[in-house]
Amino acid sequence: MKEIALLPENLLRMPSVGLVNQWYERSFEEIIEFEKKEPEPPVLSEFCERLVLIRNRHSDVVQTMAQGVLELKESHEVDPGIENSIQYFLDRFYMSRISIRMLINQHTLLFGENELGARQASVNGIGNGGRHIGSIDPACDVIAVVKDAYENARFLCDRYYLASPDLELLQHGSTETHPLPVVYVPSHLYHMLFELFKNSMRAVMETHENNPPPIQVNIVQGREDISVKMSDRGGGIPRSVSDLLFKYMYSTAPQPSRSDSQTVPLAGYGYGLPISRLYARYFHGDLVLMSCEGYGTDAIIYLKALTNEANELLPIFNRTSSKFYRTSPSPADWSGPAPYRPKDKPNLQHKQ
């Protein structure tokens, strides 16, 4: 909440950002009531119920904050310095949100009543098997999650394009009888893979209408990382655009209408890739894209193979971080032409 207050005045005045701020104020007031209460069973039960209410209240935070940024873009010209501050803030804000929801899900699954825990598990797509510790699977089957994400993305692709690319799955360092197990949150991995499959399928189908080539996924066990590499032949991405794909204020899809909020979540906001990368980085992994324009794109998800290296990566709010909201863009120290920016995105132009 302190960091939200440092955002540019124009952004803070947007109605959607004000609404998000109100949600956080209300949730903070509700949860701080429990600080001095004795941990009696009725209080603990009430605490769990309150956590569920808070989680549900904040379920639309990503879309609502995205709408606030969209409102700013529509009403003001955004210079590169302010854009960088917003990018910095949103990375930290959404990473904190991932962590808060992780804590809420863990608590309600482990300490909530059975029916409450089962309901929460179904909301998050988490199997209620005996091996799960809350939302964490100590032996998460990466291959099974890949297949699940592919099938669900394929269903959407078939519905939209009436066809879809096949999946070629290659394993390295494992066998069918010994799939790659990793201590992980299956819903986080699914979120990343589903987003990448949707992007790849869209590119492949728009490049090859009649006979789409398959999407190849290589899963590799290394000493430090488990790598999931997704390769498509969807025509690739120009270098001038690839730099923008992880920016919240850029999207290749049409912007959603405000009355269209019940359709595909986040479509058109351009938040799929940057938030997927945050999920990967949350446990010290990463998500990178490498593209060959005219051919296709490789996306690689890195997961830490060793549990003791997969700690939470969380933003810290201090004086150093607050400086990022006051910095003005520094002059270029290299000569050369300004980077290409799409003509329909005037607010992304660099000022020389």
N, C-alpha and C positions, 0 to 999 in steps of 0.2 A: 504493500500500500504506500510506503514511503517512496518507493521507486516510481510508482505510477504518478505521484505528485511532481516528479521531475520532468515529465513528458512536456513537449512543446504546448504552449497555451492553446493554440488552434486545435490540436488533437484532443486536449482535455475538454474542450467545449463541445465536442461531437456527442450527440445523445447516446450513442451505443457505448462509448467509453465511460460516460457518466453512469450508465446502467451497470456495467461491470464493476465499477468502483463501489457502487451501492451494495452489490452482492457481497463483495469482500468485507465491507464494513459490517454488514449484518451478520455474516458468518463468524467474524472475529468476536463480535459482541456475544453471540450465542455460545461459542466454545469457551470463552474466557470465564463464563459463569461456573464452569466445572473445576476451575483451578484450585479452589479452596474447599471443595466438597469432599467429604469422606468417601472412600471407595467402597461403599456398601453395595450389595447386589442390585437393589433397585436403581441406584445412581449409575452403576456401570451399564445397566440395561438401557436407561434413559440416554446415556452418552452414546451408545451404539446407534440408537434410533436417531439421535441428533446428527450424527455423522452421515447417516444415509440421507437425511433431509438436505444437509449441506452439499453432499455429492450431487444430488439431483438438481439442486438450485444452480450449481455451477456446470451443469452438463453442456450448456450452450456457450460457454465462455469463449471458445476458439472462434466460433462463427460470429459472435457478437463483437468481439474485439476486431475481427477482420472487417466487419461491417463499418466499424468506426474509422478504420484506416481508409476504407473505400469512400466514406463520407468526406474525409479530409481531402482525398485526391480529387473528388468531384467539385469541391468548393474552393480549394486553394492550390496554388502552384507550389510544389514541394521541392526545395533545393537539395543538393546532394548531402549537405551537412546534416539537415534534419532527417533526411531519409536514412542516413547511417545511424543516427541516434535511435530512430524507430526500430531499425533492424536489430541493433544491439539490445534494446529493451525487450523486443518480442522473443528473441532467442532465450533470454534469461527468464522472462515471464512464463513462457510455455514450458521451459524445463522445470521451473518450480511447480507448475501445475501438474506435470507428470509425476513428480515426487509426492506431492500432497495427495493425489488420487491413489498412488501406490500405497501410501500409509493408511488411507481410509479403507481401501479394499482389503488390505492385510488385516486390519483390526476387525472389521465387520465379519470377514470370513472366519477368522480364528476365534473371536470372542463373542460374536453375535449369537443369537438363538438359532437353532437349526434351520427353521423356515426362513429366517432372515438371511442366513448364510447361503442357503441354496438359491434363494432369489437373486442374491448378489452375484453368485457364481454364474447363473444363467445370463445375467445382464452382460457380463464380461466375456462370455464365450469360454468359460473355464470349466473343464471337466471336474466333477466332484469326486474324482478317484482317490483312493487311499494314499497314493504317493504324493499328492499335492500338499504343499505347505502354504495355505492361503492361495494366493495367485501364482506362487512360484512352483515350477515343476523341477524337482531335483534331477530328473532324467528326461528333459525335454527332447523329443524326437524331432530334430530339425527337418528331416525328410518328410515326415507326416504333415508338419505345418506348411511346408512348401506346396505339397499336393493339395491341401485344404484351401490355401490362398489361391492357387491356380484354378481350382474347380469353381470357386465362387466368382473370381474375376471372369472366367470363361463364360459363366452363366450370363453375366451382364453383357459381355461382348457378343454372344450369340443373339441376345435379345435386340441389340442395337444394330449389328452389322449382318445378322443372319448367318454368320460363320465365325470361326475363331482359329488362331494358330494352335498347333499341338504343343505338348511339352516334351522336351528331351531332358531327362534327369540323369546326371552322371555323378557317381560318388567316388571319392578318393579318400582312402584311409578308413574305410568301413565296408561292411558287407550287408546283404539283406538281413542276415540273422543278427548282425550287430550294428544297428543304426547308430548314427552319431548322437550320443547323449550329451547334453550340456545343461548346467543349472541355469535356468532362464525363466522369464515370464512369457508363456506361449502367446498371450494376447498382444504383447509388444512386438514379437517377431512377426506375427500374423499381420499386424497393422502395416509394418514396413513392406512385407512381401506383396500384400494385396495392392498397395499403392503402386509398387513397381510393375506388377503384372498388368494393372489397368493402363499405365502409361505405355508399356511395351505393346500391348495388344492394340491400343488405339493407333500407335505409329505403324505397326505391321499392317493392319487392315486398311489404313489410308494409303499405304505405299503399294500393297499387293492385294487388290480386291478379290481376285478369283482364286488364286492358289497361294495362300499365305504360308511362308516358311515357318518352321517351328521355333519356339523360344527355348533356348538351351540354358539349363541351370546346372552349374558345377558346384558341388559341395565338397570342400577340402578341409581336412583336419590337419592343422599345423601345430607346432609346439606352443606358439603364443596365441594364435587365433584360429577360430573356425570361420572360414570364408564362404560366403554364398554369392557366386557370381552369376548374374542373369544377363544373357547375351541375346539381342534381337537383331533382325535385319529390317528395321523399320525406317531406313533412310537416314538415320543419324540426326545430329543437331549441329547447326553452325556454331563455331567457337564464340562468335559475338553474342549468341543467345545463351550458351551453356553457362556463362558467368552469372547469368541472371536467374537461373532456375531455382536457386536456394534463397532468393530474395522474396520477402513477403509482399512487396509492393509490385510484383510482376507476375503475370499469368498468361499462358498461351491459350487457355480456354476462354470462351465468352464469359463475361462477368454475369453472375446470377442476378435475377430480378429479386426484389425484396419480398415479393409475394410467392417466391419459388423456394422457400426455405425447407419444404418437406421433401424435396427431390434428392438427388445425389449429394451427400454431405460434402461440403467444402469445394464442390465443383466450381471452378471459375475464380476462386479466391487465390489460387496458386499456393495454398498452404500444405498440400500433400507431401511434397518432397522436403521442405525445410523441417516440418514436424517429424517426418519419418527419420530424418538425420538426427534429430534430438533424441528420439527413442533409442537409436543405435548408440549415441554418445552417452546416454544416461548411465550405462554400465561400462563406460570407457571403451566402447567399440567405435565404429564409424560407418558412414555410408558415403561412397564416392561414385561419381559418374565419369566415364570416359567414352567419348563418341568419335566416330569416323563419319564425317558428313558425306552423304551419298551412299552409305552402306548400312550402318546400324550403331547401336549403343550398348555398352557394357555398364551394368550397375553392380557394385560389390558391397555387400553388407559384411562387416567384420564384427565377430562376437569374441569376447575373451574366452580362451579355452580353459584358463585356470580361474577357479572361483575366487581365490584370494586377491586377484587383480581386478575383479569386476565390482569395484565399489561404486557407490553413487557419485555422480559428478554433478555438483550443485553450484549455482551462482552464489557469490557472497556479496552482500551489500555493504559497502564501506566508502570512505572518502575517494579512494581510487576509482571505484565504479561510478560514483556520482560525477566525476570529471567528464565522463564520456557524453554526458547530456549537455555539456557547455562548449565542447570543442567545435571550432569552425573548420571547414575544409581547408587543408593546407594546399598551397600552390603546387602545381606539378613540377617535379624535378627531372623530368625526361622530356625531350622534344619529340614531336611526332603528331600525327592526326588524332583528333578526339575519338574515343571508342565509338563504334557504331551503336546506335540505339534505334529501335523501331520507331517509324514516323508517327504511329498512333499513340506513342507514349512520351509526350513532350516533357512531362515532369521528370523523366529519367535522364534528360540531356545533361551532360557535364558542362559546366560553365568554365570557359577558358580564362 
